Amino acid sequence: MLADNLRQVEENINTACIRRGRKREEITLVAVSKTKPVTMLQEIYDCGIRNFGENKVQEICEKRDELPKDINWHMIGHLQRNKVKYIIGDVALIHSVDTYRLAEEINIQAKKIKRIVPVLIEVNIAREATKFGISREETLQLVTEISKLDSIRIEGLMTIAPFVENPEDNRAYFREIKELSVDIAAKNIDNVSMDILSMGMTGDYMVAIEEGATIVRVGTGIFGARNYNK
Ligand SMILES: *Cc1c(COP(=O)(O)O)cnc(C)c1O
């Protein structure tokens, strides 16, 4: 059943790529497995998926020990500074950097394990009070400051668009983020690339791909609805 869901998502990704003349290889599908048991992750792993997204440090720590070592773990949720040390060695990409203080802590922990950790800057493009992320106007300054930390590498931007019934309602936000990333890339800041745009979830990933997403984060569309009451 999960394999069928995944096939449908893959088909949709292909459709969106064709519409915009993009190559399928330009887009990475991150399967968002938060709250889901490792048996389900294993099922999707067996279908060939190697990128999984989680929003809690504890869940990454528990799941990584029970699953194959070649999984790329994506930290997509709000990250507390005191928990960076628990995942620093195990995450392929941290999507949710939105303050200098958090970046500083990631830098300290990365240095300890002698690695350069790739991160994205989370932008709150719709200025929703309930969401984390920095405003569009402050992004360039934050990128510039973080670029001076030598054990972190900024690889792009991430955004969580509003929850909407009609994905077309988010198209303008995705465009805005794309424009912002092009503007920042044009500054040629040392130690900064804008190669990655992490945007698009179950409700709107096709529109996000049409507007330039290179990572889409799909949870419900693959694993089904989440139950937070268990
Ligand atoms: C939960 C979550 C997703 C996946 O959401 P779905 O609507 O289930 O696809 C994507 N990105 C982030 C940051 C999330 O927290």
PDBQT file of the ligand as one rigid body, heavy atoms in Angstrom, charges set to zero:
ROOT
HETATM    1  C1  LIG A 301       5.317  17.472   8.558  1.00  0.00    +0.000 C 
HETATM    2  C2  LIG A 301       6.145  18.261   7.653  1.00  0.00    +0.000 A 
HETATM    3  C3  LIG A 301       6.138  18.046   6.256  1.00  0.00    +0.000 A 
HETATM    4  C4  LIG A 301       5.245  17.025   5.575  1.00  0.00    +0.000 C 
HETATM    5  O1  LIG A 301       3.910  17.421   5.615  1.00  0.00    +0.000 OA
HETATM    6  P1  LIG A 301       2.795  16.646   4.772  1.00  0.00    +0.000 P 
HETATM    7  O2  LIG A 301       1.724  17.652   4.594  1.00  0.00    +0.000 OA
HETATM    8  O3  LIG A 301       2.374  15.488   5.616  1.00  0.00    +0.000 OA
HETATM    9  O4  LIG A 301       3.410  16.221   3.503  1.00  0.00    +0.000 OA
HETATM   10  C5  LIG A 301       6.992  18.807   5.471  1.00  0.00    +0.000 A 
HETATM   11  N1  LIG A 301       7.803  19.732   6.000  1.00  0.00    +0.000 NA
HETATM   12  C6  LIG A 301       7.843  19.970   7.324  1.00  0.00    +0.000 A 
HETATM   13  C7  LIG A 301       8.775  21.008   7.846  1.00  0.00    +0.000 C 
HETATM   14  C8  LIG A 301       7.020  19.254   8.188  1.00  0.00    +0.000 A 
HETATM   15  O5  LIG A 301       7.073  19.517   9.509  1.00  0.00    +0.000 OA
ENDROOT
TORSDOF 0
